[in-house]
Each structure stands twice: as C-alpha cells, then as structure tokens.
Amino acid sequence: MDKIKQIENDLMEDNQLPEFKAGDTINVHYKITEGDKTRIQQFKGVVLQKRGSGFTETFTVRKISAGVGVERIFPICSPNIEKIDINSKGKVRRARIFYQRERQGKKARIKEALRKK
C-alpha cells in the first residue's frame, strides 16, 4: 500500500454522513467560528458535483439567495460539518450538473427520484 494512502486512512475519521449524489437537495449543517464564538449555519441547496476520493473528496452545493446563485464547496472529511440532511433525491443523468447555472424558475427544477421501499 502506498504510504500516502496509509496515512490518509489513519487520519480519516469514520464520518457518518449519508450517501448522496449530484441532483440531490441537501441541508449542510456547518460550524462557523467568529472570534471566540461558534455557531452552526445551515446551507440548503442542490448538489452540483462530487469530486475526488478518500481524504480529498469534496462536493459543491448551489442555492439561490435573494435572486443570486451562491455555490459553496465542502470537503467531505471536514470536522466542521456537523451533519447532512437529505431533503430529496434528484433524478439526473450526469455526475456534474453545471447546466443548472444557466437555468432559472421552472426550467431549473429537478425531477424527484422514486424511493425504494
């Protein structure tokens, strides 16, 4: 085994994050530190992509705030992620749905995937 991968496996915590993919609408609870105070801020939006693997895996979430699109990249292994809630599973055909950036209103809707019982 590669030494770098061995170190990554030792450092990687057993994070209990749910499985999600591009097109899913999620709510990320993220710890924000301002001075000596910490609080939890929620970022609710659609997952545009997941990239990387192992310790360097990240995901991008996009939301519309006051009519302006806001995207944020979160590392999967960040200790600042408190939890992730999945609001809906989206049905998309691509792993990276950057075409959502140009869409607005009804065109920006993503069909909901059928859930297995």
C-alpha positions in Angstrom: 0.0 0.0 0.0 1.2 3.5 -0.8 2.5 5.4 2.2 0.3 8.4 1.5 -2.9 6.3 1.3 -1.9 4.6 4.5 -1.5 8.0 6.3 -4.9 9.1 4.8 -6.6 6.0 6.1 -5.1 6.6 9.6 -6.3 10.2 9.6 -9.7 9.7 8.1 -12.4 9.6 10.7 -15.4 7.4 10.4 -17.8 10.2 9.4 -21.4 9.1 9.5 -22.5 11.2 6.5 -25.4 9.8 4.3 -24.9 8.8 0.7 -25.9 11.5 -1.8 -25.1 12.3 -5.4 -25.5 15.1 -7.9 -29.1 16.4 -8.2 -30.0 15.7 -4.5 -31.2 18.6 -2.4 -29.4 18.6 0.9 -29.0 20.7 4.0 -25.5 21.0 5.3 -25.0 22.0 9.0 -21.6 23.7 9.1 -19.8 25.1 12.1 -18.8 28.8 11.8 -16.3 30.3 14.1 -16.4 34.0 14.6 -13.9 35.2 17.2 -14.3 33.0 20.2 -17.9 32.0 19.4 -19.0 29.1 17.3 -22.4 28.6 15.8 -24.0 26.2 13.3 -25.1 27.6 9.9 -27.3 25.7 7.5 -26.7 25.7 3.8 -29.5 24.2 1.8 -29.2 23.6 -1.9 -28.7 21.2 -4.8 -25.5 19.1 -5.1 -23.9 20.0 -8.4 -21.0 17.6 -8.2 -18.9 15.3 -6.0 -15.2 15.0 -6.9 -12.1 13.4 -5.6 -11.7 10.4 -3.5 -10.8 9.5 0.0 -9.4 12.3 2.1 -9.6 14.9 -0.6 -13.2 14.3 -1.7 -15.3 17.4 -2.0 -18.9 18.3 -3.0 -20.4 21.5 -4.4 -23.8 22.8 -3.3 -25.7 25.6 -5.1 -28.5 27.7 -3.7 -30.4 30.8 -4.8 -30.2 33.6 -2.2 -32.0 36.9 -2.9 -32.1 36.1 -6.6 -28.3 35.5 -6.8 -26.8 32.0 -7.2 -24.4 31.0 -4.4 -22.2 28.0 -4.7 -20.1 26.5 -1.9 -17.5 23.7 -1.9 -17.4 21.5 1.2 -14.7 18.9 1.9 -16.2 15.6 3.0 -13.7 15.0 5.8 -14.1 18.4 7.3 -14.5 18.4 11.1 -16.7 21.5 10.7 -19.5 19.6 9.1 -21.9 18.8 11.9 -24.4 16.7 9.8 -26.0 16.5 6.4 -29.8 16.1 5.9 -31.1 14.8 2.5 -34.3 16.6 1.7 -35.0 15.0 -1.7 -33.3 12.6 -4.1 -33.0 14.1 -7.6 -33.1 12.1 -10.9 -30.3 13.4 -13.2 -28.3 11.7 -15.9 -25.0 13.3 -15.2 -22.5 13.3 -12.4 -21.8 17.0 -12.8 -24.9 19.2 -13.4 -23.2 22.6 -14.2 -26.0 23.3 -16.7 -28.1 24.3 -13.7 -26.2 27.6 -13.5 -27.9 28.9 -16.6 -31.4 27.8 -15.7 -34.0 29.8 -13.7 -37.5 29.2 -12.5 -39.4 26.2 -13.7 -36.6 25.1 -16.0 -34.3 24.7 -13.0 -36.5 22.1 -11.4 -35.0 18.6 -11.0 -37.4 15.6 -11.0 -37.5 13.6 -7.8 -36.3 10.1 -8.0 -38.6 7.3 -6.9 -37.6 5.9 -3.5 -37.3 2.2 -3.0 -39.3 0.8 0.0 
